[in-house]
Amino acid sequence: MTTTAGRLPKASEREEAPPRSADRAARRAARRVFRPRRVWPALVAAIVLTVVGTVVAIETITALAGSPAGVVPYERLADWLADTGWRSAATITAGGVTLFLGLAALLAGLFPGHTRLIRLRTDDPDLVMGVTERGLRTAAGTAARDVDLVSDVQRVKTRRNRVVVTVVTPVRDTGNLKEKVRDAVRARFDELGVDPPRNVGVRVRRKGA
């Protein structure tokens, strides 16, 4: 199981809060630290800005040197702009594309993506911890495997707010085995402090069936 932990800055400047306030502060800190980064939009924006900046620098330096590089055909571009009206299809299309890209970049910055780390509760707002989905599956499988009448754990699936555990048993009459496995997995998640709590589903398969 993989975990990560980090210390937030300026811990010495914070006053000690009551237990409930500390819990709320710890949740906010974990959400902030584990907020996923939008790597691809940032990479695309960086590449575009680098290309534009490079072209501008080349054009400026060569123009000052007396022999413009002509990377951008300014004269043809100026003629095209002069002959193109504001209501033309090309202008409307260019404006729509620019508006769409701007809104996409804005939404990418405002709304987080899906993080690969699952927050773990702590009572300390200066300490944040997380576990990977693989680590969560391992913890669920280990807890289920320790239940009586469970011979093996066939599969553990993790979804957004749900974990489904498929166990194998050698007996025909399973009784309340599902409830026992569910309680064991939930207890393990409570020990870890999984936040938010996951719903646990259990499937039982008979060995050899």
Secondary structure as GFF3:
##gff-version 3
##sequence-region A 1 209
A	DSSP	beta_strand	3	7	.	.	.	ID=ss1
A	DSSP	three_ten_helix	11	13	.	.	.	ID=ss2
A	DSSP	alpha_helix	19	33	.	.	.	ID=ss3
A	DSSP	alpha_helix	39	64	.	.	.	ID=ss4
A	DSSP	alpha_helix	74	83	.	.	.	ID=ss5
A	DSSP	alpha_helix	89	110	.	.	.	ID=ss6
A	DSSP	beta_strand	117	120	.	.	.	ID=ss7
A	DSSP	beta_strand	127	132	.	.	.	ID=ss8
A	DSSP	alpha_helix	133	145	.	.	.	ID=ss9
A	DSSP	beta_strand	152	158	.	.	.	ID=ss10
A	DSSP	beta_strand	162	169	.	.	.	ID=ss11
A	DSSP	alpha_helix	177	192	.	.	.	ID=ss12
A	DSSP	beta_strand	194	195	.	.	.	ID=ss13
A	DSSP	beta_strand	199	206	.	.	.	ID=ss14
###
